[in-house]
Amino acid sequence: MIQKSQVFPKENIGRFLNSEVGDKVAIMEVLIAPDSFKGNMSAPEVCDAIAEGVLWVDTGAAVRKVPLADGGEGTAWAITSATGGRFVSTRVSGPLGKPVDAVFGLIDNGRVAALDMASASGIELLRREELNPMKTTSYGTGQLIAAALDSGAREIIIGIGGSATNDGGIGMLSALGFRLLDKQGKPLVQGGEALAAIASIDVSRADLRLKQTRIRVACDVSNPLLGPTGASAVFGPQKGATPEQVAALDAGLAKLAVAWIQAGLAADVTQNGDGAAGGVGAALRICLDARMESGALLVMKYAGFFDALAHADLVITGEGMSDAQTADGKLCSVVARESRKAGVPVALLSGALGANPATLLNTFDYAASIARGQTSLDAMIRDSRADLSFAAENLIRATRMFAGAASA
């Protein structure tokens, strides 16, 4: 007769892994809920690799795979797949103007659309040598929003992580009918460099459907628009900006902020999240009346994480790189927080650990790098799937060993 392992105290995983009570064998229920390993493995691929390692050790484990995202690439896929929605492909302008095929999801009988900014204006659409936030534009993201409106959706969930842009959303707004004008009343060109010429905003031609559409922004970035912790200073270098360009972009965003305020669209640009996606966070809030939400929690709710957590004995999460930001609201730390609230142990398997060990172990019950001594990033990426499965196998072996020692 099979009995669920939750009859054992969850605060000590060693007490219930593969334990026996008379003739009743406890079945371990493992919830695998990772982010993607950026540029390497998608979240579903990460789930498969971890599950493989778990089942090598415990063939009877009940494994539940819940691939997650936090507002970056994969957000639309996670929400749409988990809810049985359908995907729509549309051709839009990429971050440097070249056409790209972007995809969005439709759920709730087409009433709700799930979008990734990364699909249209993402950094992974460009080669490293192409990165230049003075030139990249969010125009394709506006086209993606318009396509969702064309489909009939009247609620939009948009993840804005992973962008290649620092244009304050002026490209996106232009694609939706807003007119960003210079001193001569001429429309601005695209890219972050255009911010230096902005003088006014004309909203009279904005897409009227936006007024009847609820927009929810999946984002876990809390940076303001301007200053030393703003969009340009913090994220500009990651998108290819030089120190001189960072200063120019920050000054340009300040001019955009003045234009928004003078147009009566905003009282300030100091809210948390305004600096997300190079200022797209502010543009969505100010011009499209969007509401910022925790990307991690939003995806976790849609993906069924909390239903699965109610039956889990162990949660395994993972990400490509764990650093100082991991414990500060990144997806894996949100998974850890919610798991601990439920009294379920949580383990982190990471491509690399760059954060303070004490901080990691304050956040997770177990944290380990999957790397096995490779000396180059290419080698780590090449071996990552096998290494991840091996790390998961080792984790389960360790818990079994601990359980055996505890029962001796």
C-alpha positions as CSV (number, residue, x, y, z in Angstrom):
1,M,0.0,0.0,0.0
2,I,1.4,3.4,-1.0
3,Q,1.3,6.3,1.3
4,K,2.3,9.9,0.5
5,S,5.4,11.2,2.1
6,Q,3.6,14.2,3.6
7,V,2.9,12.0,6.6
8,F,6.5,12.8,7.6
9,P,7.6,16.2,8.9
10,K,8.5,18.4,6.0
11,E,10.9,20.6,8.0
12,N,13.5,17.8,7.7
13,I,13.8,16.2,4.4
14,G,15.9,13.4,5.7
15,R,13.0,12.0,7.7
16,F,10.8,11.1,4.8
17,L,12.9,10.4,1.7
18,N,12.5,6.7,0.9
19,S,11.4,6.0,4.5
20,E,9.3,3.1,5.5
21,V,6.5,2.9,8.1
22,G,5.7,-0.8,8.6
23,D,4.7,-2.0,5.1
24,K,4.0,1.5,3.8
25,V,6.6,3.1,1.6
26,A,6.7,6.8,1.4
27,I,6.8,8.3,-2.1
28,M,8.8,11.5,-2.5
29,E,7.0,14.2,-4.4
30,V,9.5,16.6,-6.1
31,L,8.4,19.9,-7.6
32,I,10.9,21.1,-10.3
33,A,10.4,24.9,-10.8
34,P,13.3,26.6,-12.5
35,D,14.0,29.6,-14.6
36,S,15.8,29.1,-18.0
37,F,19.6,29.0,-18.2
38,K,19.8,32.1,-20.3
39,G,21.3,31.5,-23.8
40,N,21.7,27.8,-23.0
41,M,18.6,25.9,-21.9
42,S,15.0,26.8,-21.8
43,A,13.1,26.3,-18.6
44,P,11.3,23.2,-19.9
45,E,14.7,21.8,-20.9
46,V,16.0,22.5,-17.4
47,C,13.0,20.7,-15.9
48,D,13.7,17.6,-18.1
49,A,17.4,17.5,-17.1
50,I,16.7,17.8,-13.4
51,A,13.9,15.2,-13.6
52,E,16.2,12.8,-15.3
53,G,18.8,13.1,-12.4
54,V,16.1,12.7,-9.8
55,L,14.6,9.6,-11.4
56,W,18.0,8.0,-11.9
57,V,18.2,7.7,-8.1
58,D,14.5,7.3,-7.2
59,T,12.5,5.7,-10.0
60,G,9.4,5.9,-7.9
61,A,9.5,9.6,-7.2
62,A,6.5,11.6,-8.2
63,V,8.0,14.4,-10.3
64,R,6.0,17.6,-11.2
65,K,7.7,19.9,-13.7
66,V,6.6,23.6,-13.7
67,P,8.9,25.7,-15.9
68,L,8.9,29.3,-14.9
69,A,10.0,32.8,-16.0
70,D,10.1,36.2,-14.3
71,G,9.0,38.6,-17.0
72,G,11.9,37.9,-19.4
73,E,12.1,35.5,-22.3
74,G,9.8,32.5,-21.8
75,T,7.1,34.3,-19.8
76,A,4.5,34.2,-22.6
77,W,5.4,30.6,-23.3
78,A,5.1,29.6,-19.6
79,I,1.7,31.3,-19.2
80,T,0.2,30.1,-22.4
81,S,1.4,26.5,-22.2
82,A,0.3,26.1,-18.6
83,T,-3.2,27.3,-19.4
84,G,-3.8,25.5,-22.6
85,G,-3.7,28.6,-24.8
86,R,-2.6,28.9,-28.4
87,F,0.3,30.8,-30.0
88,V,0.2,33.4,-32.7
89,S,3.2,34.4,-34.8
90,T,3.5,37.9,-36.3
91,R,6.2,39.7,-38.3
92,V,7.6,42.8,-36.5
93,S,10.6,45.1,-36.7
94,G,13.5,43.8,-34.6
95,P,15.7,45.9,-32.3
96,L,17.8,47.2,-35.3
97,G,14.9,47.4,-37.7
98,K,15.3,44.0,-39.4
99,P,12.1,41.9,-39.6
100,V,11.7,39.2,-37.0
101,D,9.0,36.7,-36.3
102,A,7.6,37.4,-32.8
103,V,5.2,35.1,-31.0
104,F,2.5,35.8,-28.4
105,G,0.0,33.6,-26.7
106,L,-3.8,33.8,-26.4
107,I,-5.5,32.4,-23.3
108,D,-9.0,32.6,-21.7
109,N,-10.7,32.1,-25.1
110,G,-8.6,34.8,-26.7
111,R,-9.5,37.4,-24.2
112,V,-6.0,37.6,-22.7
113,A,-2.8,37.9,-24.6
114,A,0.6,37.0,-23.1
115,L,3.6,38.8,-24.7
116,D,7.4,38.8,-24.3
117,M,9.2,42.1,-25.2
118,A,12.2,39.9,-25.8
119,S,10.4,38.2,-28.7
120,A,10.3,41.5,-30.6
121,S,13.1,43.7,-29.1
122,G,15.2,41.2,-27.2
123,I,19.0,41.3,-26.6
124,E,19.3,37.7,-27.7
125,L,18.1,38.7,-31.2
126,L,21.4,40.5,-31.7
127,R,25.0,39.4,-31.9
128,R,27.3,40.8,-29.3
129,E,28.9,43.2,-31.8
130,E,25.5,44.5,-32.8
131,L,24.5,45.7,-29.3
132,N,24.1,49.5,-29.3
133,P,21.3,51.1,-27.3
134,M,21.8,54.4,-29.1
135,K,20.4,52.6,-32.2
136,T,18.2,49.8,-30.9
137,T,14.4,50.5,-30.7
138,S,11.4,49.1,-29.0
139,Y,9.2,49.7,-32.1
140,G,8.6,46.0,-32.6
141,T,7.2,45.7,-29.1
142,G,4.6,48.3,-30.0
143,Q,3.8,46.3,-33.1
144,L,3.5,43.1,-31.0
145,I,1.0,44.9,-28.7
146,A,-1.0,46.1,-31.7
147,A,-1.1,42.5,-33.1
148,A,-2.5,41.3,-29.7
149,L,-5.2,44.0,-30.0
150,D,-5.9,43.0,-33.5
151,S,-6.5,39.4,-32.3
152,G,-9.3,40.7,-30.1
153,A,-7.5,40.5,-26.7
154,R,-8.6,43.1,-24.2
155,E,-6.2,42.2,-21.5
156,I,-2.4,42.0,-22.1
157,I,0.2,40.5,-19.9
158,I,3.6,41.6,-21.1
159,G,7.0,40.5,-19.8
160,I,9.6,43.2,-20.4
161,G,12.8,41.5,-19.4
162,G,15.7,40.7,-21.8
163,S,15.4,43.9,-23.9
164,A,18.1,45.2,-26.1
165,T,16.8,48.8,-25.8
166,N,17.3,52.0,-23.8
167,D,14.9,54.2,-25.7
168,G,12.4,55.0,-23.0
169,G,9.7,53.1,-24.9
170,I,9.5,55.8,-27.6
171,G,9.7,53.2,-30.3
172,M,6.9,51.2,-28.8
173,L,4.8,54.3,-28.4
174,S,5.4,55.4,-32.0
175,A,4.1,52.0,-33.2
176,L,0.9,52.5,-31.1
177,G,0.1,55.9,-32.6
178,F,1.8,58.3,-30.2
179,R,3.9,61.0,-31.9
180,L,7.2,61.9,-30.3
181,L,8.3,65.2,-31.7
182,D,11.4,67.4,-31.9
183,K,11.5,71.2,-31.6
184,Q,10.4,71.6,-35.2
185,G,7.4,69.3,-34.6
186,K,9.0,66.5,-36.7
187,P,8.7,62.9,-35.6
188,L,11.8,61.5,-33.9
189,V,13.9,58.8,-35.5
190,Q,14.3,55.5,-33.7
191,G,16.8,54.5,-31.1
192,G,18.1,55.8,-27.8
193,E,20.0,58.6,-29.5
194,A,16.7,60.1,-30.6
195,L,15.9,61.0,-26.9
196,A,18.3,64.0,-27.1
197,A,16.0,65.7,-29.6
198,I,12.6,65.1,-27.9
199,A,10.6,68.2,-27.2
200,S,6.9,67.1,-27.0
201,I,4.4,64.2,-27.2
202,D,1.2,64.2,-29.2
203,V,-1.3,61.6,-27.9
204,S,-4.2,62.5,-30.2
205,R,-3.5,59.6,-32.6
206,A,-2.8,56.9,-30.0
207,D,-4.6,53.6,-30.6
208,L,-8.0,54.1,-29.0
209,R,-8.3,50.4,-28.2
210,L,-5.6,50.9,-25.5
211,K,-8.2,52.8,-23.4
212,Q,-10.4,49.6,-23.2
213,T,-7.5,47.3,-22.5
214,R,-6.1,46.2,-19.2
215,I,-2.3,45.9,-19.3
216,R,-0.3,44.0,-16.7
217,V,3.5,44.2,-16.8
218,A,5.4,41.2,-15.6
219,C,8.7,42.6,-14.2
220,D,10.8,42.1,-11.1
221,V,13.1,45.1,-11.7
222,S,12.6,47.9,-9.2
223,N,15.0,50.5,-10.6
224,P,13.8,54.1,-11.3
225,L,14.1,55.7,-14.7
226,L,17.0,58.1,-14.0
227,G,20.2,58.4,-12.0
228,P,22.9,56.1,-10.7
229,T,20.4,53.2,-10.1
230,G,18.4,54.1,-13.2
231,A,17.8,52.3,-16.6
232,S,20.9,53.7,-18.4
233,A,23.5,53.4,-15.5
234,V,22.5,49.9,-14.4
235,F,21.4,48.2,-17.6
236,G,23.0,50.3,-20.4
237,P,26.4,48.6,-20.2
238,Q,24.8,45.2,-20.5
239,K,23.2,46.4,-23.7
240,G,26.5,47.7,-25.2
241,A,26.6,51.3,-23.9
242,T,29.9,53.0,-23.3
243,P,30.3,55.3,-20.2
244,E,29.8,58.3,-22.5
245,Q,26.6,56.7,-24.0
246,V,25.3,55.9,-20.6
247,A,25.5,59.6,-19.7
248,A,23.9,60.6,-23.0
249,L,21.1,58.1,-22.6
250,D,20.3,59.2,-19.0
251,A,20.2,62.8,-20.1
252,G,17.9,61.8,-23.0
253,L,15.5,59.9,-20.6
254,A,15.4,63.0,-18.4
255,K,14.2,65.0,-21.4
256,L,11.6,62.4,-22.1
257,A,10.4,62.6,-18.5
258,V,10.0,66.4,-18.9
259,A,8.0,65.9,-22.1
260,W,5.7,63.4,-20.3
261,I,5.2,65.8,-17.4
262,Q,4.5,68.8,-19.7
263,A,2.0,66.8,-21.6
264,G,0.1,66.1,-18.4
265,L,0.7,62.3,-18.6
266,A,2.7,62.0,-15.4
267,A,3.4,63.8,-12.2
268,D,6.8,62.1,-11.8
269,V,9.1,59.4,-13.1
270,T,10.4,58.1,-9.8
271,Q,8.3,55.0,-9.3
272,N,10.0,51.6,-8.8
273,G,10.1,49.8,-12.1
274,D,10.1,52.9,-14.3
275,G,13.7,52.0,-15.4
276,A,12.8,48.5,-16.5
277,A,13.6,47.6,-20.1
278,G,15.4,50.8,-20.7
279,G,12.5,53.0,-19.6
280,V,9.7,50.9,-21.3
281,G,8.4,50.3,-17.7
282,A,7.8,54.0,-17.4
283,A,6.3,54.3,-20.9
284,L,3.8,51.5,-20.2
285,R,2.8,53.0,-16.8
286,I,2.5,56.6,-17.9
287,C,1.1,56.3,-21.4
288,L,-0.7,52.9,-21.4
289,D,-1.9,53.0,-17.7
290,A,-0.3,49.6,-17.2
291,R,0.1,48.0,-13.8
292,M,3.5,46.6,-12.7
293,E,3.4,43.2,-11.1
294,S,5.9,40.7,-9.8
295,G,6.8,38.7,-13.0
296,A,7.8,35.7,-10.9
297,L,4.6,35.5,-8.9
298,L,2.4,36.2,-11.9
299,V,3.9,33.3,-13.9
300,M,3.9,31.0,-10.8
301,K,0.2,31.6,-10.4
302,Y,-0.7,30.9,-14.0
303,A,1.7,27.9,-14.2
304,G,0.1,26.1,-11.3
305,F,3.1,26.3,-9.0
306,F,1.1,26.8,-5.8
307,D,-1.2,23.9,-6.5
308,A,1.8,21.7,-7.0
309,L,3.6,23.1,-3.9
310,A,0.7,21.9,-1.7
311,H,1.7,18.3,-2.4
312,A,5.5,18.7,-2.7
313,D,8.1,17.3,-0.3
314,L,11.0,19.0,-2.1
315,V,11.3,21.9,-4.5
316,I,14.2,22.2,-6.9
317,T,14.8,25.4,-8.7
318,G,17.6,26.7,-10.9
319,E,19.1,29.4,-13.0
320,G,22.1,30.0,-15.3
321,M,24.0,32.3,-12.9
322,S,23.4,33.1,-9.3
323,D,24.8,36.5,-8.2
324,A,24.0,39.3,-5.7
325,Q,20.7,39.9,-7.4
326,T,19.5,36.3,-6.9
327,A,18.4,36.8,-3.3
328,D,17.0,40.3,-4.2
329,G,13.7,39.3,-5.9
330,K,14.9,37.1,-8.8
331,L,12.7,34.2,-9.7
332,C,14.6,31.5,-7.8
333,S,14.5,33.5,-4.6
334,V,10.7,34.0,-5.0
335,V,10.4,30.2,-5.4
336,A,12.4,29.7,-2.3
337,R,10.4,32.2,-0.3
338,E,7.1,30.7,-1.2
339,S,8.4,27.2,-0.6
340,R,9.7,28.0,2.8
341,K,6.4,29.7,3.7
342,A,4.7,26.3,2.9
343,G,7.3,24.4,5.0
344,V,8.9,22.7,2.0
345,P,12.7,22.4,1.6
346,V,14.1,24.1,-1.5
347,A,17.3,23.5,-3.4
348,L,19.0,25.7,-6.0
349,L,21.0,24.2,-8.8
350,S,22.9,27.0,-10.6
351,G,25.1,27.2,-13.6
352,A,27.5,29.2,-11.5
353,L,27.5,30.7,-8.0
354,G,28.8,34.2,-7.8
355,A,26.9,35.3,-4.8
356,N,27.9,35.4,-1.1
357,P,27.5,31.8,0.1
358,A,25.9,33.0,3.4
359,T,23.3,34.9,1.4
360,L,22.5,31.9,-0.7
361,L,22.1,29.6,2.3
362,N,19.9,32.2,4.0
363,T,17.6,32.0,0.9
364,F,17.9,28.3,0.0
365,D,18.2,25.1,2.0
366,Y,20.7,23.8,-0.5
367,A,22.7,25.6,-3.2
368,A,25.2,24.2,-5.6
369,S,26.9,25.0,-8.9
370,I,26.5,22.3,-11.5
371,A,29.9,23.0,-13.1
372,R,32.4,20.2,-12.9
373,G,35.7,22.0,-13.4
374,Q,35.4,23.3,-16.9
375,T,37.7,26.2,-17.6
376,S,35.7,28.0,-20.3
377,L,32.2,29.2,-20.7
378,D,31.8,27.3,-24.0
379,A,32.7,24.1,-22.2
380,M,30.3,24.8,-19.4
381,I,27.5,25.4,-21.9
382,R,28.4,22.3,-23.9
383,D,28.2,20.1,-20.8
384,S,25.4,21.9,-19.0
385,R,22.6,19.4,-19.5
386,A,24.6,16.4,-18.4
387,D,26.0,18.4,-15.5
388,L,22.6,19.5,-14.4
389,S,21.3,16.0,-14.4
390,F,24.4,14.8,-12.4
391,A,23.8,17.6,-9.9
392,A,20.2,16.6,-9.4
393,E,21.2,13.0,-9.0
394,N,23.8,14.0,-6.4
395,L,21.3,16.1,-4.5
396,I,18.9,13.1,-4.2
397,R,21.8,10.8,-3.3
398,A,22.8,13.2,-0.5
399,T,19.3,13.3,0.9
400,R,19.1,9.5,0.8
401,M,22.5,9.2,2.5
402,F,21.4,11.7,5.2
403,A,18.2,9.8,5.7
404,G,20.1,6.6,6.1
405,A,22.5,8.1,8.7
406,A,19.6,9.6,10.6
407,S,17.8,6.3,10.8
408,A,20.9,4.3,11.9
